[in-house]
Amino acid sequence: MNEIIKNIINEVESFNDSIKDALDSKNISNTGEAANSLRIEYGDDFVKSIGVFYLEFLDTGRGPGKFPPFGPIMEWAMQKTGQPRNELYGLVKYVQNKIATLGTEIYLNNSKGIELEKKIVTLRENLTQSIQKSVKFEIKQRLNEFKRVFLKQKYGL
C-alpha cells in the first residue's frame, strides 16, 4: 500500500472518529449502532467511509410527514428509560406521532445533529494537506534515487 493511500486512510479514520465523538457528546444515538457501524473500505485507488443508512437522519434529522419505524424508536426508548418493551408501547407511539407531526429535534435545530457538512469540509482540508505532503515526500525520494544513480554512474560512488 502506498504512502498516499495510508495517509488518506488515517484522515478518514479521523473523520469517522469525529462522527463518533459527535454521537457521544450530543447523546444522539443511545444504541451505539451508528458509531459501531462506521468502518473504512479501501483498495489501490479508493478509500470509503461506510456506516448505517440512517446517518443522514442523525445529521439533518427527519422532517414531519410519515411515521418513523417502530423498531428503532422502541430500541431507543428501552436504552433511554431502562424499562422493558411491554411498558413502552404508548411512549413509542407518542414519539412516532410527535416526529410525524413536527419532525425530530435535529430537523428543528440542525446544530443538535452530527454536523456532517462541517466534518466533510475539515476532511477535505486535511486530505489536501496530507496528499500534498505525501506527494512532496515521494518526489523527494525519487529525486534522491535519481541523484544517487547519477552520482554512481558519473563518479562510481
C-alpha positions as CSV (number, residue, x, y, z in Angstrom):
1,M,0.0,0.0,0.0
2,N,1.4,3.4,-1.0
3,E,2.0,6.2,1.4
4,I,-0.8,8.4,-0.1
5,I,-3.4,5.7,0.5
6,K,-2.1,5.2,4.1
7,N,-2.4,8.9,4.8
8,I,-5.9,9.1,3.3
9,I,-7.0,6.1,5.4
10,N,-5.7,7.9,8.5
11,E,-7.7,11.0,7.6
12,V,-10.8,9.0,7.0
13,E,-10.3,7.2,10.3
14,S,-10.1,10.7,12.0
15,F,-13.3,11.7,10.1
16,N,-15.1,8.6,11.5
17,D,-13.8,9.3,15.0
18,S,-15.2,12.9,14.8
19,I,-18.6,11.4,13.9
20,K,-18.4,9.0,16.8
21,D,-17.4,11.9,19.1
22,A,-20.4,13.9,18.0
23,L,-22.7,11.0,18.5
24,D,-21.4,10.6,22.1
25,S,-21.1,14.2,23.1
26,K,-24.5,15.1,21.8
27,N,-26.1,11.9,23.0
28,I,-27.6,11.3,19.6
29,S,-27.6,7.5,19.3
30,N,-28.0,5.7,22.6
31,T,-28.0,2.2,21.0
32,G,-24.5,2.7,19.6
33,E,-25.4,1.1,16.3
34,A,-24.4,4.1,14.3
35,A,-21.0,4.5,15.9
36,N,-20.3,0.8,15.8
37,S,-21.2,0.7,12.1
38,L,-18.6,3.1,11.0
39,R,-15.7,1.4,9.1
40,I,-13.4,2.0,6.2
41,E,-13.1,0.1,3.0
42,Y,-10.2,0.7,0.6
43,G,-8.3,-0.6,-2.3
44,D,-5.4,0.5,-4.5
45,D,-7.3,3.6,-5.8
46,F,-10.1,4.3,-3.3
47,V,-11.0,4.8,0.3
48,K,-14.6,4.8,1.6
49,S,-16.2,5.6,4.9
50,I,-19.1,3.3,5.4
51,G,-21.9,3.5,8.1
52,V,-25.5,2.7,8.7
53,F,-28.0,4.2,6.2
54,Y,-29.6,6.4,8.8
55,L,-26.5,8.6,9.5
56,E,-28.3,11.2,7.3
57,F,-31.1,11.4,9.9
58,L,-28.6,11.8,12.6
59,D,-27.2,14.8,10.6
60,T,-30.2,16.6,9.2
61,G,-33.0,14.9,11.2
62,R,-36.3,13.7,9.9
63,G,-38.9,16.1,8.8
64,P,-42.6,15.8,9.5
65,G,-44.8,13.7,7.3
66,K,-44.6,10.0,7.6
67,F,-44.5,8.0,10.8
68,P,-41.0,6.7,11.6
69,P,-40.4,3.0,12.0
70,F,-41.5,1.5,15.3
71,G,-38.5,-0.8,16.0
72,P,-35.7,1.7,16.2
73,I,-37.7,4.0,18.4
74,M,-38.5,1.1,20.7
75,E,-34.8,0.3,20.9
76,W,-34.0,3.9,21.7
77,A,-36.8,4.1,24.3
78,M,-35.6,0.9,26.0
79,Q,-32.0,2.3,26.1
80,K,-33.1,5.7,27.3
81,T,-35.5,4.5,30.1
82,G,-34.2,1.1,31.0
83,Q,-37.8,-0.2,31.0
84,P,-38.9,-3.4,29.3
85,R,-40.5,-3.4,25.9
86,N,-44.1,-4.2,27.1
87,E,-44.1,-0.9,29.2
88,L,-43.0,1.4,26.4
89,Y,-45.6,0.8,23.7
90,G,-47.5,4.1,24.5
91,L,-44.3,6.1,24.7
92,V,-43.1,4.8,21.3
93,K,-46.5,5.6,19.7
94,Y,-46.3,9.1,21.2
95,V,-42.7,9.7,19.9
96,Q,-43.7,8.4,16.5
97,N,-46.7,10.8,16.4
98,K,-44.6,13.7,17.5
99,I,-41.9,13.0,14.8
100,A,-44.6,12.6,12.2
101,T,-46.2,15.9,13.2
102,L,-43.1,18.1,14.0
103,G,-40.0,16.3,12.8
104,T,-37.1,15.4,15.0
105,E,-35.2,17.7,17.3
106,I,-32.3,17.6,14.8
107,Y,-34.6,18.6,12.0
108,L,-35.8,21.5,14.0
109,N,-32.3,22.5,15.1
110,N,-29.5,21.2,12.9
111,S,-26.8,22.0,15.4
112,K,-28.1,19.1,17.5
113,G,-27.1,16.7,14.8
114,I,-23.6,15.4,13.9
115,E,-23.0,18.4,11.6
116,L,-21.6,16.2,8.8
117,E,-21.1,19.1,6.4
118,K,-18.6,20.7,8.7
119,K,-16.8,17.4,9.2
120,I,-16.6,16.9,5.4
121,V,-15.1,20.3,4.9
122,T,-12.5,19.5,7.6
123,L,-11.8,16.2,5.9
124,R,-11.3,17.8,2.5
125,E,-8.8,20.3,4.0
126,N,-7.0,17.6,5.9
127,L,-6.9,15.3,2.8
128,T,-5.5,18.2,0.7
129,Q,-2.7,18.9,3.2
130,S,-1.9,15.2,3.7
131,I,-1.8,14.4,0.0
132,Q,0.4,17.4,-0.7
133,K,2.8,16.3,2.0
134,S,2.8,12.7,0.7
135,V,3.4,13.8,-2.9
136,K,6.3,16.1,-1.9
137,F,7.8,13.2,0.1
138,E,7.5,10.8,-2.8
139,I,9.0,13.3,-5.2
140,K,12.0,14.0,-2.9
141,Q,12.5,10.2,-2.5
142,R,12.5,9.7,-6.3
143,L,14.8,12.7,-6.9
144,N,17.2,11.4,-4.3
145,E,17.2,8.0,-6.0
146,F,17.9,9.6,-9.4
147,K,20.7,11.7,-7.8
148,R,22.2,8.5,-6.2
149,V,22.1,6.7,-9.6
150,F,23.6,9.7,-11.4
151,L,26.4,10.1,-8.9
152,K,27.1,6.4,-9.0
153,Q,27.3,6.4,-12.8
154,K,29.3,9.6,-13.0
155,Y,31.7,9.2,-10.1
156,G,31.4,5.5,-9.2
157,L,30.0,6.4,-5.8
